[in-house]
Amino acid sequence: MRIENQAILACQVVRETRSAKACQALLEIQERIACQVQSETQIWLACQKIGETQLTAACQCYEEIRNQLAFFFKEKTVHHNPIRPYVKGAYAMQKLRIEMGNRIVANFKIKLGQEPGKNEDTLDDESKELLASIRKKCSRVADAVVDGKDKPKKRFADDPAAGDVMKLLLRHYKTVAIDGELPKKAKFKADPVFSEYTEAALVASYVDMLAYEQKHFHILGKIVSDHPIWKAFLDDVRGVGPAMGGVIIAEFNIHKSKYVSSMWAYAGLDVGSDGRARSKRKEHLVDREYMKPNGELGTKKSITYNPFLHDKLLGVLADCLIKSSRKAGRYYGAYADTKHRLENHPKYKKGVTNGFHRERYAKRKMIKLFIQDLYVAWKEVEGLPAMPPYSVAKLGMDHAA
């Protein structure tokens, strides 16, 4: 029986039977509860009081014990978020598709004479001219790999984010495919681009993976659009789409985040003990226990934040907020003001630190402001109290005002 169930049942016996047997049951689980609830001193003291006073005080503090136990174990219950595995699956599918595309392009460049690990400078003039021609034709994102004619069996999916070489290969595959499908090997005709059937099959696999990925994200958009925080806040923020909304809803747990600083720390936007931005440097690592294959407990160095969420917020969302704001709006204003202040600060100005550090600092400031607004809106949606940040509550400085 789970320890929380055992504790609550024992408390119930105290109230109903008032027997010494109930006190003994609580004494037996007292040590087990104390091992898991080291910080919950109120529960520990209540159980200890039952053991010391035998029945009188036990019945008096029964309700307090039960409420504390129920509250604690409710907070410790694993958070179930069905959106999270779907989001993880979508980005795992995207990663696999990108890896497939990189292999296809690498194979094409090997045919041109570029060895693995070498740059394009090692190619001969004819190969360089061919690549230059490809990039010239596919330089614009609007040059869709596939333009939009419906096929009897399948419709080619657009991939505007594909590289120039991949765009050429996809466009050429469109001329090779029969009714949108990879032709049978007997009907395949080799050409300078696809000299072997395997090369055409690789591109066909890429097309299928891209179609499934886009379908996956399309369904994700429908799922996210029904979430309360999307309707109340995220949908109105320029630069936040369904995919990013899915990441935010999947990774943050508003019920566990009492303060906005909890969300900042979980996303890796807090400051380390050395006063520097949180990162993977050794000074910011902490010791964590883990289970070895032989069943023994071991200790390893670990980061303190969610790397997936950290990379999506700073690497994707930050740029989306900047580009979509068109030099206006609350978040772009925080970014621009911070960057301007750093460029004129003696410690961070140009020539003292590089532009990457200032850019990163300004983006972190902008994302923290976004998370602060998200925190307030989400707490309101869930009917939970929203605590002011430390700078406002303790220092009286509202930088976001």
C-alpha positions in Angstrom: 0.0 0.0 0.0 1.3 3.5 -0.8 2.6 5.4 2.2 0.1 8.2 1.8 -2.9 5.8 1.7 -1.5 4.0 4.7 -1.2 7.2 6.7 -4.7 8.5 5.9 -6.2 5.1 6.7 -4.4 5.0 10.0 -5.6 8.5 10.8 -9.2 7.4 10.0 -8.8 4.5 12.4 -7.8 6.9 15.2 -11.0 8.9 14.7 -13.3 5.9 14.4 -12.0 3.4 16.9 -9.8 5.3 19.2 -7.7 2.2 19.8 -4.2 1.6 20.8 -3.8 -0.4 17.6 -4.3 2.8 15.6 -1.6 4.5 17.5 0.7 1.6 16.8 -0.1 1.8 13.1 0.9 5.5 13.0 4.1 4.8 15.0 5.0 2.2 12.3 4.7 4.6 9.5 6.2 7.6 11.4 9.7 6.8 10.5 8.8 6.1 6.8 7.0 9.5 6.6 9.9 11.3 8.2 12.3 9.9 5.7 10.3 11.2 2.8 8.9 14.4 4.4 12.0 15.9 5.9 10.8 19.4 5.4 7.2 18.8 6.6 7.9 19.3 10.3 4.2 19.8 11.1 3.4 16.3 10.0 6.3 14.8 11.8 5.4 16.6 15.1 1.8 15.6 14.8 2.7 11.9 14.4 5.2 12.2 17.2 2.5 13.7 19.4 0.2 10.7 18.7 3.0 8.3 19.8 3.7 10.2 23.0 0.3 10.9 24.3 -1.5 7.7 23.3 -5.1 8.6 22.4 -6.2 11.9 23.8 -4.1 14.3 21.7 -4.3 11.9 18.8 -8.0 12.5 18.3 -7.7 16.2 18.8 -5.0 16.7 16.1 -6.5 14.2 13.6 -7.9 16.7 11.2 -4.7 18.7 11.1 -2.7 15.6 10.4 -5.0 14.4 7.7 -5.2 17.8 5.9 -1.4 18.1 6.0 -0.8 14.7 4.6 -3.4 15.1 1.9 -1.9 18.5 0.9 1.7 17.2 0.9 1.0 14.1 -1.2 -1.1 16.1 -3.6 1.8 18.4 -4.2 4.2 15.5 -4.6 2.0 13.6 -7.1 3.6 13.4 -10.6 2.1 16.1 -12.8 0.2 14.5 -15.7 0.3 16.6 -18.8 -0.8 14.7 -21.9 0.3 17.5 -24.2 4.0 17.0 -23.2 4.5 13.6 -24.9 2.8 14.9 -28.0 5.1 17.9 -28.2 8.2 15.8 -27.5 7.1 13.4 -30.3 6.7 16.3 -32.7 10.1 17.7 -32.1 11.7 14.2 -32.1 10.1 13.7 -35.6 11.4 17.0 -36.7 14.9 16.2 -35.5 14.9 12.8 -37.4 13.7 14.5 -40.6 16.5 17.1 -40.3 19.1 14.4 -39.8 17.8 12.6 -42.9 18.0 15.8 -44.9 21.6 16.3 -43.8 22.5 12.8 -44.9 21.0 13.4 -48.3 22.8 16.7 -48.8 26.1 15.1 -47.6 25.7 12.3 -50.1 25.1 14.8 -52.9 28.2 16.8 -52.0 30.3 13.6 -51.9 29.2 13.0 -55.5 30.5 16.4 -56.4 33.8 15.5 -54.8 33.6 17.1 -51.3 35.0 14.7 -48.7 33.2 14.3 -45.4 34.4 16.9 -42.9 35.9 19.2 -45.5 34.4 22.5 -46.7 33.3 23.5 -50.1 36.7 25.1 -50.9 38.0 21.6 -51.7 35.7 21.3 -54.7 36.8 21.9 -58.2 35.6 25.0 -60.2 32.8 23.1 -62.0 31.3 21.8 -58.7 31.5 25.2 -57.1 29.8 26.7 -60.1 27.0 24.2 -59.9 26.4 24.9 -56.2 26.4 28.6 -56.9 23.8 28.1 -59.5 21.7 26.1 -57.1 21.8 28.8 -54.5 21.0 31.5 -56.9 17.9 29.7 -58.1 16.8 28.8 -54.5 17.9 31.9 -52.6 14.5 33.0 -51.6 12.4 31.2 -49.1 9.4 31.9 -51.2 10.8 29.6 -53.9 8.9 26.7 -52.6 10.4 23.3 -53.1 7.0 22.1 -54.3 4.4 24.5 -55.5 1.0 23.3 -55.1 -0.6 21.0 -57.6 -2.7 18.2 -56.1 -1.6 14.8 -57.1 -4.0 11.9 -57.4 -2.4 10.0 -54.5 -0.3 12.5 -52.5 0.4 16.2 -52.3 4.0 17.3 -51.9 4.6 19.2 -48.7 6.5 22.5 -48.8 9.7 22.8 -46.7 10.6 26.5 -46.9 13.3 26.0 -44.2 15.2 23.4 -46.3 18.7 24.3 -47.5 19.4 25.2 -51.1 20.7 21.8 -52.1 17.8 20.0 -50.5 15.4 22.3 -52.3 16.9 21.3 -55.6 16.8 17.6 -54.8 13.1 17.8 -53.7 12.2 19.8 -56.8 14.0 17.2 -59.0 12.3 14.3 -57.2 9.0 15.9 -58.1 9.9 15.2 -61.8 10.9 11.6 -61.0 8.0 10.6 -58.9 4.9 9.0 -60.5 1.6 10.3 -59.2 3.5 11.6 -56.2 5.0 8.3 -55.3 8.5 6.8 -55.6 8.5 4.7 -58.9 9.2 1.0 -58.7 12.8 0.1 -59.2 12.1 -1.4 -62.6 10.7 1.9 -63.9 13.4 4.1 -62.4 15.7 5.9 -64.8 19.0 7.1 -63.6 20.1 10.7 -64.3 22.9 13.0 -63.1 21.1 13.9 -59.9 19.8 10.5 -58.9 22.4 8.1 -60.4 21.1 5.3 -58.2 17.6 4.2 -57.1 18.7 4.4 -53.4 19.2 8.2 -53.7 15.7 8.7 -55.0 14.4 6.4 -52.2 16.2 8.6 -49.6 14.5 11.7 -50.9 11.1 9.9 -51.0 11.6 9.0 -47.3 12.4 12.7 -46.6 9.1 13.7 -48.3 7.1 11.2 -46.3 8.7 12.3 -43.0 8.1 16.0 -43.8 4.4 15.3 -44.5 4.0 13.4 -41.3 5.8 16.1 -39.3 3.6 18.8 -40.7 0.5 16.7 -40.0 1.7 16.2 -36.4 2.2 19.9 -35.9 -1.1 20.7 -37.5 -2.9 18.5 -34.9 -0.8 20.0 -32.2 -2.2 23.4 -33.1 -5.7 22.1 -32.7 -4.9 20.7 -29.3 -3.2 23.8 -28.1 -6.0 26.1 -29.3 -8.3 24.5 -26.7 -6.1 25.2 -23.8 -7.3 28.0 -21.4 -3.9 29.8 -21.3 -3.7 29.9 -25.1 -7.1 31.6 -25.3 -6.4 33.9 -22.4 -2.8 35.0 -23.2 -0.6 33.2 -25.7 -2.9 33.6 -28.7 -2.6 37.4 -28.4 1.2 37.5 -28.3 2.7 38.3 -31.7 5.5 35.8 -32.4 4.0 32.9 -30.4 2.5 30.2 -32.6 0.9 26.9 -31.8 4.2 25.0 -31.8 5.8 27.3 -29.3 2.6 27.5 -27.4 2.7 23.7 -27.1 6.2 23.8 -25.8 5.3 26.4 -23.1 2.1 24.5 -22.0 3.9 21.2 -22.0 7.0 22.1 -20.1 5.8 24.6 -17.5 3.7 23.5 -14.5 1.9 26.5 -13.1 0.7 24.6 -10.1 4.2 24.0 -8.9 5.5 27.5 -9.6 4.6 29.6 -6.6 6.8 32.5 -7.8 7.7 33.6 -11.2 11.3 33.1 -10.2 10.5 29.4 -10.1 9.6 29.5 -13.8 12.7 31.5 -14.6 15.0 29.0 -12.8 13.3 26.0 -14.5 13.9 27.7 -17.9 17.6 28.4 -17.0 17.0 32.2 -16.9 18.2 32.7 -13.3 21.6 33.7 -12.1 24.2 31.4 -10.7 26.0 31.7 -7.4 28.8 33.6 -9.2 26.5 36.3 -10.4 26.6 35.1 -14.0 23.8 33.9 -16.2 22.9 30.2 -15.7 24.7 27.9 -18.1 26.4 24.5 -18.3 29.8 25.7 -17.0 31.1 23.6 -14.1 30.5 26.4 -11.5 26.8 26.1 -12.1 26.5 22.3 -12.0 25.0 20.5 -8.9 25.4 17.0 -7.6 22.4 14.7 -8.3 21.9 11.1 -7.3 21.1 8.4 -10.0 20.6 4.7 -10.1 23.5 2.7 -11.6 22.8 -0.4 -13.8 23.8 -2.6 -10.9 21.1 -1.0 -8.6 23.5 1.1 -6.6 23.1 4.9 -6.0 25.7 7.1 -7.6 26.3 10.9 -7.8 26.9 12.9 -11.0 27.2 16.5 -12.0 24.0 17.9 -13.5 22.5 21.2 -14.8 19.7 22.8 -12.8 17.2 23.7 -15.6 15.3 22.2 -18.5 17.6 22.4 -21.6 14.9 21.8 -24.1 12.7 24.6 -22.8 15.8 26.9 -22.4 16.8 26.4 -26.0 13.3 26.9 -27.4 12.8 30.2 -25.4 16.1 31.8 -26.1 16.9 30.2 -29.4 13.5 30.4 -31.1 10.9 32.4 -29.2 13.3 35.4 -28.6 13.9 35.9 -32.4 10.2 35.4 -33.1 9.2 38.1 -30.6 11.8 40.5 -32.1 10.9 40.0 -35.7 7.1 40.0 -35.3 7.0 43.0 -33.1 8.2 45.4 -35.9 10.1 47.6 -33.4 7.1 48.1 -31.3 5.4 46.5 -28.3 6.2 45.6 -24.8 8.7 42.8 -25.4 10.7 44.4 -28.2 10.9 47.6 -26.0 12.5 45.6 -23.2 14.9 44.0 -25.6 15.9 47.3 -27.3 16.2 49.3 -24.1 18.4 46.7 -22.5 20.6 46.4 -25.5 21.0 50.2 -25.8 21.8 50.5 -22.1 24.5 47.8 -22.4 26.0 49.4 -25.5 26.5 52.6 -23.5 27.6 50.9 -20.3 31.4 51.2 -19.5 31.5 47.5 -18.6 29.6 46.1 -21.6 30.0 48.7 -24.3 31.4 48.0 -27.7 35.1 47.2 -27.7 34.9 45.8 -24.1 32.5 42.8 -24.7 31.4 41.3 -28.0 27.9 41.9 -29.5 26.9 38.3 -28.8 27.0 38.8 -25.0 24.9 42.0 -25.2 22.4 40.3 -27.6 22.1 37.3 -25.3 21.6 39.5 -22.3 18.9 41.6 -23.9 17.0 38.5 -25.1 17.1 37.0 -21.6 15.6 40.2 -20.3 12.9 40.1 -22.9 12.0 36.4 -22.3 11.9 36.9 -18.5 9.4 39.7 -19.0 7.3 37.4 -21.2 7.4 34.6 -18.6 6.4 37.1 -16.0 3.3 38.1 -18.0 2.6 34.4 -18.7 2.8 33.6 -15.0 0.3 36.3 -14.0 -2.2 35.4 -16.8 -1.9 31.6 -16.1 -2.4 32.0 -12.4 -5.5 34.1 -13.0 -6.8 31.4 -15.4 -6.3 28.7 -12.9 -7.7 30.7 -10.0 -4.4 30.7 -8.1 -2.7 33.6 -6.3 0.1 35.4 -8.3 3.0 36.5 -6.2 4.9 39.6 -7.3 8.6 39.1 -8.3 11.3 39.7 -5.7 12.3 43.0 -7.2 8.8 44.3 -6.6 7.9 42.6 -3.4 11.2 43.2 -1.5 13.0 45.9 -3.3 10.1 48.0 -4.6 11.5 48.2 -8.1 9.1 47.4 -11.0 11.3 47.4 -14.1 8.5 46.1 -16.2 6.2 49.1 -15.5 
